[in-house]
Amino acid sequence: MNEISALNSAIQGIQQGLTGMRKNALDVAKVGTSESSGPADYVKPIVDLKQNELQVLASAKVLSAVDEALGSLFDEKA
């Protein structure tokens, strides 16, 4: 895997995580309305929210590593 595909994967992971977080936030907001059956409906979206948060954080670390690798390559060429 080269740095550019790793960069694309990191960006895609961040985007997917943020999209999932938006969906989870909407699901949490629906609890207490006529669309939900009770407080137990909080559990899955909150767990999913945490999973999406971890995905974004992991993808951000990949992005940072790619940035450092590319920066090192440019420094060596200069």
C-alpha beads as a LAMMPS data file, in Angstrom:
LAMMPS data file: protein, C-alpha beads

78 atoms
77 bonds

1 atom types
1 bond types

-500.0 500.0 xlo xhi
-500.0 500.0 ylo yhi
-500.0 500.0 zlo zhi

Masses

1 110.0

Atoms # bond

1 1 1 0.000 0.000 0.000
2 1 1 1.524 3.320 -0.963
3 1 1 1.115 6.553 0.960
4 1 1 -1.530 7.993 -1.352
5 1 1 -3.887 5.007 -0.992
6 1 1 -3.294 5.112 2.769
7 1 1 -4.203 8.794 2.696
8 1 1 -7.405 8.035 0.802
9 1 1 -8.282 5.225 3.226
10 1 1 -7.731 7.504 6.212
11 1 1 -9.950 10.222 4.766
12 1 1 -12.635 7.689 3.865
13 1 1 -12.501 6.244 7.392
14 1 1 -12.952 9.688 8.917
15 1 1 -15.879 10.448 6.615
16 1 1 -17.582 7.122 7.360
17 1 1 -17.088 7.578 11.093
18 1 1 -18.562 11.079 11.040
19 1 1 -21.526 9.911 8.964
20 1 1 -22.137 7.121 11.469
21 1 1 -21.890 9.573 14.362
22 1 1 -24.534 11.803 12.777
23 1 1 -26.858 8.810 12.406
24 1 1 -26.214 7.731 16.000
25 1 1 -26.924 11.237 17.286
26 1 1 -30.219 11.241 15.404
27 1 1 -31.117 7.838 16.877
28 1 1 -30.367 9.098 20.407
29 1 1 -32.443 12.223 19.775
30 1 1 -35.397 10.048 18.745
31 1 1 -35.487 8.300 22.137
32 1 1 -38.459 9.618 24.075
33 1 1 -40.475 10.353 20.974
34 1 1 -43.236 8.224 19.559
35 1 1 -40.645 6.490 17.341
36 1 1 -38.924 4.725 20.257
37 1 1 -40.045 2.203 22.820
38 1 1 -38.077 3.360 25.841
39 1 1 -34.753 4.151 27.524
40 1 1 -33.241 0.844 26.366
41 1 1 -33.167 2.381 22.882
42 1 1 -30.232 4.522 24.040
43 1 1 -27.863 1.572 24.345
44 1 1 -27.209 0.604 20.721
45 1 1 -26.787 4.126 19.304
46 1 1 -24.478 5.115 22.167
47 1 1 -22.323 2.003 21.691
48 1 1 -22.291 2.643 17.937
49 1 1 -21.390 6.276 18.601
50 1 1 -18.344 5.156 20.577
51 1 1 -17.337 2.739 17.803
52 1 1 -17.598 5.514 15.236
53 1 1 -15.574 7.818 17.474
54 1 1 -12.819 5.198 17.666
55 1 1 -12.925 4.793 13.876
56 1 1 -12.443 8.534 13.410
57 1 1 -9.587 8.615 15.931
58 1 1 -7.839 5.626 14.334
59 1 1 -8.238 7.091 10.863
60 1 1 -6.867 10.423 12.091
61 1 1 -3.775 8.606 13.418
62 1 1 -3.297 6.965 10.015
63 1 1 -3.635 10.378 8.388
64 1 1 -1.032 11.788 10.767
65 1 1 1.382 8.918 10.041
66 1 1 0.988 9.431 6.281
67 1 1 1.581 13.149 6.740
68 1 1 4.775 12.481 8.685
69 1 1 5.996 9.941 6.117
70 1 1 5.370 12.297 3.209
71 1 1 6.987 15.160 5.114
72 1 1 10.084 13.054 5.735
73 1 1 10.297 12.165 2.047
74 1 1 10.081 15.812 1.038
75 1 1 12.712 16.780 3.639
76 1 1 15.123 14.157 2.285
77 1 1 14.642 15.350 -1.294
78 1 1 15.220 19.011 -0.385

Bonds

1 1 1 2
2 1 2 3
3 1 3 4
4 1 4 5
5 1 5 6
6 1 6 7
7 1 7 8
8 1 8 9
9 1 9 10
10 1 10 11
11 1 11 12
12 1 12 13
13 1 13 14
14 1 14 15
15 1 15 16
16 1 16 17
17 1 17 18
18 1 18 19
19 1 19 20
20 1 20 21
21 1 21 22
22 1 22 23
23 1 23 24
24 1 24 25
25 1 25 26
26 1 26 27
27 1 27 28
28 1 28 29
29 1 29 30
30 1 30 31
31 1 31 32
32 1 32 33
33 1 33 34
34 1 34 35
35 1 35 36
36 1 36 37
37 1 37 38
38 1 38 39
39 1 39 40
40 1 40 41
41 1 41 42
42 1 42 43
43 1 43 44
44 1 44 45
45 1 45 46
46 1 46 47
47 1 47 48
48 1 48 49
49 1 49 50
50 1 50 51
51 1 51 52
52 1 52 53
53 1 53 54
54 1 54 55
55 1 55 56
56 1 56 57
57 1 57 58
58 1 58 59
59 1 59 60
60 1 60 61
61 1 61 62
62 1 62 63
63 1 63 64
64 1 64 65
65 1 65 66
66 1 66 67
67 1 67 68
68 1 68 69
69 1 69 70
70 1 70 71
71 1 71 72
72 1 72 73
73 1 73 74
74 1 74 75
75 1 75 76
76 1 76 77
77 1 77 78
